[in-house]
Amino acid sequence: KAGVTQTPRYLIKTRGQQVTLSCSPISGHRSVSWYQQTPGQGLQFLFEYFSETQRNKGNFPGRFSGRQFSNSRSEMNVSTLELGDSALYLCASSLAVGGASVSEAFFGQGTRLTVV
Amino acid sequence: GENVEQHPSTLSVQEGDSAVIKCTYSDSASNYFPWYKQELGKRPQLIIDIRSNVGEKKDQRIAVTLNKTAKHFSLHITETQPEDSAVYFCAASGNDKIIFGKGTRLHILP
């Protein structure tokens, strides 16, 4: 079956602009999580969506937001971009039935965002 | 809040030697502990995982151990090979959350 798909793969934006990234999970997966990856900072958790509801949120400013659609596809939006937002943004999907332990997360290839 | 500490951040081992990466977690509700490998320019991929009802799990040259009392878990790679060079992430999950460590960059020296 198809893996996790993220679009676009690469993006260049200028400071102050906003950006929307997309993530299509593996068919049947209802949980989608987003991470920011920068050199030396590992995987910084942004938020997780399950059945169209934000279930968990990391410590990022309100400029970072997301949503999930009824088909489990998710989007992430960053407004008023700053230079420090340049990073690889990864999404991961998992079966994760609500209330149970999280199962294996499958990552997409990521979107590399460069803010100039 | 809950966190996962991962050590070391960088590890260099001679080819053929063993490598050990250690993680500690704080959330006692964690019951699933996956390890991911991320090669340069690629996505993280699961290499092994362990659930809280098991103390050790092996898959060829890779093993993971879990000490729930101490909230420690470790990744062991034996007979390391050049293709083991990558960044490794541990994670702890439970209560609908998964928290990743900051990663260990493993270098295999010729």
Interface residues (C-beta under 8 A of the other chain):
Chain A: S33 Y35 Q41 G42 L43 F45 E48 F50 R55 N56 L90 A96 G98 G99 A100 S101 V102 S103 E104 A105 F106 F107 G108 Q109 G110
Chain B: Q6 N31 Y32 P34 Y36 K42 R43 P44 Q45 L46 D49 R51 F89 A91 S93 G94 N95 D96 K97 I98 I99 F100 G101 K102 G103
